[in-house]
Amino acid sequence: MSVDFQIDNFVAVLTLNNPKKLNALSTNFVEEMYDHLADVEKKANVLVIFGTEKAFAAGVDINEINTLSFEQALLNEFIDYKWERILNIKIPVISGVEKYALGGGFELALASDIIIASENAKFGFPEVNLGLMPGLGGTQLLTRIVGVRKASELIMSGDFIDAKEALRLNIISKTVSSSSDLKRETLDLAHKIAQKSPTSLRLIKEAIQLSQNTGCLQGIKTERNLFRSLFSTSFKEKLTKEFLKR
Ligand code: CO8
């Protein structure tokens, strides 16, 4: 098992726990997350997502991407509808990020309502270095937060930003200095919110998302199709192979 899940006092905590692979999001990994989250709204008022000290998540598993063709990705709905579940969780979601939140890992954090990060956190979309692009909502979600110019720079350059810059850009709410502070502060906030009216929380989330999401879900679907189409390029084949051979 590479995903731990527990519930305490209406706070569900999902911990990605495959540090050796920096929590690379393989299909199995996403399926495990999906199974835990299937009926999370019935059991909890808030969901918290943590990674490990080595990484929140360094993106979708490049080993899988390397071998997939456009046809396979489209027909097998690679990641696809299981990820939609993460985007559609009705209760507040708080991510506590340490070290790398890259590619799909950054998109997982961006799918949360609130992000708290350690000072050592690094965010970015390195897909362009693999002949790819974000495919789980990055172009839509980041652009709505930081604006079209900054999002273009970050996604087109593949550059990482640190926690200080992420705070300045309003991507995260707060930075903390240590791993234990991250756990404590994230869980304190989750427990505080979990005590509020669950009906208010759901409707507040729905209303806030409405302010951001008009056109966003369609944008994410289109983005995913564009992402898949890059599977048929020679760049993707060459660059993912190069990464795996390092
Ligand atoms: N996939 C697979 N394995 C990975 C990944 C990954 N994304 N990231 C890290 N790993 C593995 C490494 O291969 C290595 O494995 P091993 O020990 O067996 O060689 C292990 O994790 C540790 O990594 P490093 O040795 O590379 O650690 P470093 O500290 O030197 O570097 C980095 C850390 C900078 C994070 C580096 O690992 C890195 O660049 N990783 C790749 C990051 C990346 O490119 N992410 C984007 C992936 S593509 C993506 O997320 C697409 C999302 C859209 C999907 C849409 C679906 C429909």
Residues whose N, C-alpha, C, O or C-beta is under 5 A from the ligand:
A	BS01	CO8	K20 K21 L22 A24 A58 G59 V60 D61 I62 N63 F78 I79 D80 Y100 L102 G103 G104 P126 E127 M133 P134 G135 L136
